[in-house]
Amino acid sequence: MMPGLAAFDMDGTLIQGRLVFALADRFGLSGRVTEIQSSGMPGHEQTKAIAALFEGLTKKDVQDAIESIPLVKNCEQAIAKLKENGCKIGIISDSYTVAAGSVADRLQLDFVAANELEIIGNKITGKVGMPLGWEQIGCFCKISVCKRYHLEKFAHKFGVPIENTLAIGDTKSDICMVQRAGVGIAFMPKDAEIAKATNKIIRDSDLLKVLEFAA
């Protein structure tokens, strides 16, 4: 099945790292980010708490951080191959639009869903707009960007049947998207939950391997 639409997670899937930690490392905030992520609070509450840590940083700080993270091996080649076959391609991420949009522009992708950091006068206020979506469809994820909801939304927008969609992610936050897609792939899985969510697993850090499941 050559997909009509492919949705990629960003951190750890399209790029070799995680934007939140690349940014936090620069400003001595990594320990506090880790505390929040291990707190047990719902994902969308974690997103609020982490965004608050970045109050006072600038848009350029975020852009510099995302530009410091290299793309995953053969990322551009895999995207190009999917495009050749007429596939709509985008990012569905619980990172920030200012970062995901930068990656999408670089790869010339068709859509982006992510959290919106509030930036006033080039300064991050610490507030964040979350698209959510799980509350509308009863999804279990409870994270700031329900990836299942946005996969369905973009499939509808581009007129692609859900069975002709491809979803690729690496952590438990991607499970609802990976399970809903026609083909769901765990790419270099970072936790046991995502590895158990699908029998299509890529353990080699080479995005061209995705095409083996999309042929």
ABEGO torsion letter per residue (X at the ends): XBBABBBBBABGAABBEBAAAAAAAAAGAAAAAAAAAAAGBBAAAAAAAAAAAABGBBAAAAAAAAAABBBBBGAAAAAAAAAAAGBBBBBBBABBAAAAAAAAAAAGBABBBBBBBBBBGGBBAGBBBBAEGAAAAGBAAGBABBAAAAAAAAAAAAGBBAAABBBBBABAAAAAAAAABABBBBBGBABAAAAAABABBBABBBAAAAAAAAX
